[in-house]
Amino acid sequence: MKKQNKLSKGFVFKPYESLIQSPFEKLFEIFKELITHTSGDFDEAISWLRELDKEYELTTAEYTIDDFIEDLKEKGYIKEEIDPDGNGEGMAITAKTERAIRQQALEHIFGNIKRSGQGNHKSKSPGIGDEHTGDFRNYQFGDALDKVSMTESLRNAQINHGIDDFRLTEDDLVVEETMHKSQMSTVLMIDISHSMILYGEDRITPAKKVAMALAELITTRYPKDTLDIIVFGNDSWQIEIKDLPYLKVGPYHTNTVAGLQLAMDLLRRKRNTNKQIFMITDGKPSCLKLPDGQYYKDSNGLNPYITNKCYAMAGQARKLHIPITTFMIAQDSYLTQFVEEFTRANQGKAFYTGLKGLGEMIFEDYETNRKKRIKG
């Protein structure tokens, strides 16, 4: 008899082979990153791309930056647009590019998450819902008739009564368990005060990328969830998802109270039980709008008049069962004290983080919170 060779299991290592990309695809990856940093300014992004080309030889004689621009036009990624200042026509990105930027942000921050069924997160408890578990239980008074499993019920009747005396009684009926599909309404607050670009550190671009990735995640994977995005400086206002690539920091102080007020107003209108606020900020609250329309500002320190208003808003959100998760980019000790007190008033959560890993933390927290049933 011949001995049979047993195949051993293990890993096979081969030299890394990079994906084959066309010249357009290579440049488009870089262009999407640059257009995010330039807040949608096409001319500035192309200027940067030309500089990178000089340094790293991104193009060849057969395919130049000008060829790339022509391809962008033909593929519908850019369009001619009249300059609002009246200085002739220029180029602007299209909705197709805005979507491509969001998809890239999602892939870079959260990994390549594929679209799945609608509303596919479960809560921890079974009950009235529309996602089947495969488990059965006896019929109880009040169960909807469309939840009765006829196949299993007829099988029970045959076993209990036999073929000769076949009948279907209430004791034979079984119901298949279903799971609640929890839905989440989220408001993402982004600080656009001047400090988001101070000290030579660009903090607004990572915040934009997180917002774009979260928006793409929710609209593709959890379309029954809602996401509202607001920005806050001296005041606060809501922006659309399509506006994110163009978001810029302004010469503003930080009116955290105005942001929280708008966030809670938006969430009050939502029917979902599960509601939450994510706040990305790097600085202390330094501004309030007074009843007469004037602004009370203090950029020197944590003014009790301003911080107490923030604590009051945190407590109000808690009464409405709206947890607030603060992602604090700055890590100064006196700011940490404020965030701790703010978090205590809301009984929410706080993360003290740099820019690296911000997206992953927000994603993980979103996923965790989404699986909970927050009782109203």
NORRA-V964373 format. One record per run of one state. SS is the DSSP state (hx for helix, st for strand, lp for the rest). FROM is the first residue (numbers start at 0). TO is the last residue. If there is no record, write none. Layout:
ss: (SS;SS)
from: (FROM;FROM)
to: (TO;TO)
This chain:
ss: (lp;hx;lp;hx;lp;hx;lp;st;lp;st;lp;hx;lp;st;lp;st;lp;hx;st;lp;hx;lp;hx;lp;st;lp;st;lp;hx;lp;hx;lp;st;lp;st;lp;hx;lp;hx;lp;st;lp;st;lp;st;lp;hx;lp;st;lp;hx;lp;st;lp;hx;lp)
from: (0;22;37;41;56;64;74;77;82;88;93;94;110;121;127;130;138;144;147;148;149;161;169;172;173;181;183;191;193;200;203;221;225;232;235;239;240;246;255;268;273;281;286;289;294;297;303;319;322;328;332;346;348;352;357;370)
to: (21;36;40;55;63;73;76;81;87;92;93;109;120;126;129;137;143;146;147;148;160;168;171;172;180;182;190;192;199;202;220;224;231;234;238;239;245;254;267;272;280;285;288;293;296;302;318;321;327;331;345;347;351;356;369;375)
